[in-house]
Amino acid sequence: MSNDRPTQEEVLRRAVARAHRAPSVHNTQPWIWELRDDSLELFADPDRMVSVADPSGRQMVISCGAALHHAQIALSELGYDTTVARFPDTDDAFHLATLTVRPVTFPDQRNRTLAEAVATRRSDRRPLGPLSHDEIQTLVSSLPSDAVSASVLSEDGGELVREASELAVRERAGDDRYHRELHWWSGHYRLFEGVPRSALPPLAKRGSVPSGREFPAGTLEPARDVPDQANLLVLSTPGDTALDWLRCGEAMSALLLTAAVTRLGACPITHVTELEDSRALVREATEQAGETLRFPQVIIRAGERLVPGLPPETGRRPVEEILRVRVTGTR
Ligand SMILES: Cc1cc2nc3c(=O)[nH]c(=O)nc-3n(C[C@H](O)[C@H](O)[C@H](O)COP(=O)(O)O)c2cc1C
């Protein structure tokens, strides 16, 4: 009699392939997974850090947090419960998590739905329509833990974010290193990494989403020429440590996948939290919304898609480049 159940190693490999679809800053994919005999390990890859925009590695760790959440829901869909130890090695700051798994009889239906949405989630930089009250509630309640909160900005808060965005653009204007780094990672046709031109709006349409990062010009047509009416949700944490960043990435992943399940458009925005002056304006916006957590990390712009169809899928490096296998007993 044949046993069709995949081995644990096969299951972990499938989960890594799913997790590789996670969003990451400039599509840098700054993660390395290591398969061990009885665990799956997640490491940040500092060689893929955007060191001008993100000198502390905050966005690198947030990106890895998103991959960590993607892996957990993928494992759940495959019929496994996951236990996660975050920062398991005090001597290695890049060792972000150890995942151990055990089979379950009844996979979690919610996670299964989220896992299916991995394939249709995209960063959508087109103008979007406003969310309904219920849609906002669904997104806010998707966060997996109290370690991260989502504040929904009012119109005044949105105005502060636009000010923050203009301030960040002004402060970066003479920063050649920032612009060189941004152009290295975006606006071209590389297949496996970076933000392709096809995912970015053309220059003439950039103004229609005033809170967005100014990437090089692209070819993504908004299809309907309307002003952006998306809602802004700010993810904040109580501290600004690597653990806060990792948790923030996990929460961001849950929120973005929930948006994908409900066929909403969504995109992370971080140029406004990279520099202290603009981050202070974002903090002011969250305080206006009643937020008590002090550290805004990522803004999620979310709204109704105004045209059918998804933005194009962005590329990923081959899984062999981000997955290594450590066999016990070998050197
Ligand atoms: C930590 C983080 C920061 C990001 N910052 C921005 C940003 O400021 N502006 C933007 O348009 N997209 C931003 N993104 C989205 C990435 O560019 C996007 O995830 C990546 O290009 C892969 O594309 P995909 O999300 O469609 O798979 C960010 C994503 C992450 C995880």
PDBQT file of the ligand as one rigid body, heavy atoms in Angstrom, charges set to zero:
ROOT
HETATM    1  C1  LIG A 401       9.340  46.265   5.013  1.00  0.00    +0.000 C 
HETATM    2  C2  LIG A 401       8.734  46.606   3.680  1.00  0.00    +0.000 A 
HETATM    3  C3  LIG A 401       8.771  47.919   3.231  1.00  0.00    +0.000 A 
HETATM    4  C4  LIG A 401       8.184  48.262   2.001  1.00  0.00    +0.000 A 
HETATM    5  N1  LIG A 401       8.164  49.585   1.627  1.00  0.00    +0.000 NA
HETATM    6  C5  LIG A 401       7.519  49.940   0.496  1.00  0.00    +0.000 A 
HETATM    7  C6  LIG A 401       7.385  51.324   0.144  1.00  0.00    +0.000 A 
HETATM    8  O1  LIG A 401       7.838  52.223   0.861  1.00  0.00    +0.000 OA
HETATM    9  N2  LIG A 401       6.701  51.616  -0.984  1.00  0.00    +0.000 N 
HETATM   10  C7  LIG A 401       6.173  50.659  -1.797  1.00  0.00    +0.000 A 
HETATM   11  O2  LIG A 401       5.556  50.993  -2.808  1.00  0.00    +0.000 OA
HETATM   12  N3  LIG A 401       6.314  49.334  -1.492  1.00  0.00    +0.000 NA
HETATM   13  C8  LIG A 401       6.941  48.964  -0.373  1.00  0.00    +0.000 A 
HETATM   14  N4  LIG A 401       7.046  47.638  -0.033  1.00  0.00    +0.000 N 
HETATM   15  C9  LIG A 401       6.527  46.603  -0.943  1.00  0.00    +0.000 C 
HETATM   16  C10 LIG A 401       7.676  45.902  -1.699  1.00  0.00    +0.000 C 
HETATM   17  O3  LIG A 401       8.235  46.763  -2.663  1.00  0.00    +0.000 OA
HETATM   18  C11 LIG A 401       7.114  44.618  -2.334  1.00  0.00    +0.000 C 
HETATM   19  O4  LIG A 401       6.747  43.732  -1.306  1.00  0.00    +0.000 OA
HETATM   20  C12 LIG A 401       8.117  43.902  -3.220  1.00  0.00    +0.000 C 
HETATM   21  O5  LIG A 401       8.452  44.703  -4.332  1.00  0.00    +0.000 OA
HETATM   22  C13 LIG A 401       7.573  42.552  -3.727  1.00  0.00    +0.000 C 
HETATM   23  O6  LIG A 401       6.392  42.731  -4.463  1.00  0.00    +0.000 OA
HETATM   24  P1  LIG A 401       5.010  42.075  -4.005  1.00  0.00    +0.000 P 
HETATM   25  O7  LIG A 401       4.679  42.634  -2.642  1.00  0.00    +0.000 OA
HETATM   26  O8  LIG A 401       4.008  42.521  -5.037  1.00  0.00    +0.000 OA
HETATM   27  O9  LIG A 401       5.205  40.595  -3.948  1.00  0.00    +0.000 OA
HETATM   28  C14 LIG A 401       7.612  47.266   1.176  1.00  0.00    +0.000 A 
HETATM   29  C15 LIG A 401       7.590  45.936   1.634  1.00  0.00    +0.000 A 
HETATM   30  C16 LIG A 401       8.134  45.616   2.877  1.00  0.00    +0.000 A 
HETATM   31  C17 LIG A 401       8.058  44.199   3.367  1.00  0.00    +0.000 C 
ENDROOT
TORSDOF 0
